[in-house]
Amino acid sequence: MSTASPAPSRPQPVGPALMVIFGGAGDLARRKLLPALVNLRADGLLGDAFGVLATATRPLDDASYRNDMAQAVRGHLGGDLDAEAWSWLERRLHYERGDLTDDGLYDRLARRIDALDRELRTAGNVLFYLAIPPSLFAPTVARLAARGLFDESGGHFRRVIVEKPFGRDLESARALNRSLAACLAESQIWRIDHYLGKETVQNILAFRFANGIFEPIWNRRYVDHVQISVSETVGIGHRARYYEEAGALRDMVPNHLFQLLGYVALEPPVSFEADAVRDEKGKVFSAIVPIDPEDVLACTVRGQYGPGTMPDGERVPGYREEPGVDPQSSTETFVALRLAIDNWRWAGVPFYLRTGKRLAERASEIVVEFRRVPFMMFRSTPVDHLGPNRLTLRIQPSEGISLHFGAKVPGPALRLGGVDMDFCYRDHFGEEPATGYETLLYDALRGDATLFQRADNVEKAWAVVQPILDVWQALPPRDFPNYAAGSRGPAAADELLAREGRRWRTR
Ligand code: BG6
């Protein structure tokens, strides 16, 4: 493949700003946020007037926090760590110990924000990051608001990044949006979905709209159906408490899978401006046909893994044997759904979604399967069932795009076979060290909300899954566990497609 054309202009460094991280000693800060800041600095994308004020309950001060984070960041970036960028960031790390329910903490934070602002010349700009349990989002925001910390009247920005989950159903999502809206303007609320930080997810838009050849066939006339799969090999780790309450549907579908669905299905936005893109995504969610409660069991499949052997030979316990999980748990660790989008472009084209834990392979991908040729002129040849064309957008691992088509097998007989035209990101562009949070933090600091969730879209996504939550709750599963760890998921997920003459595409 030929090399890429040079990018038209290099992105500019952002700042000045102070980033205040709630949950600043926790997993997200260690694994993602601080490493991402180091990578941004190494790429020349963070200006000098920048600092971090972390807060958490651990008894640390600036020096011990820096020490602790040095180890964490080294551990996560390993050989990719840019030592200069780390020592730059390390000097700018600050720590305030405190309990989020203690009003005194917020007074201390307010004083330190002022002092650091003067010291680091951050121009009053503050990016608050809530890496804390969702039940604390609203009270924390209310306490910050009460101290006037969201006031932007000086011309500076005050933004709040909220991590998922945004509610656990439609009603709680609405309630959370209402509490945030009581303290902040929508333009100050930045709801992160880390899937949108993935290069290949952003590339869906580039692929569709920077190329003239795909859009004309990107519709019901040419597309037979779309499959969106996020399959994971990991179990639930140490997250039993969260996962028992959430389950695969809440954990993955109205957020990560819907982001993929939205980008695949949206109409061309009038520009790449945040609201233009988010408006179009919202229209897709509004056009998804609500599943009638009567049809929920026919259009959805839920699963839970039992013990099994992973492809690398590791024997793993079933979900009900995981530490912290109820031995009778009916929480699903797998979900598959069939959705329909009622609009001019997609009427009649099924969208199949599936995601699950402890599956045979780790693979997130979107498959657009095209209609078969209208007439098979090779009928009398040995192969008269040529597979349909398929475009696969691989999100992870080995990010890339491939097109499957039929070709003649060399030789005197007219034999046909399926072949792939393959583009692999890594081979072409090389690999940059990335945590997936670089773009999101960069965008939040410079004020580009395209990759962040808007309140209305969050609610629209919950509205789609709400009937499923209701029916599943009313009718607990009777066949759990229904797939073995290390397998391809429950047989019922294959039947969901087989009933319609289709099958899941796997690599
Ligand atoms: C998180 C979910 O939001 O996304 C996890 O809570 C899931 O359960 C993870 O494993 C998947 O993210 P990624 O980037 O590994 O595909």
Boltz pocket constraint, residues with backbone or C-beta under 6 A from the ligand:
constraints:
  - pocket:
      binder: B
      contacts: [[A, 164], [A, 194], [A, 232], [A, 251], [A, 364]]
      max_distance: 6.0
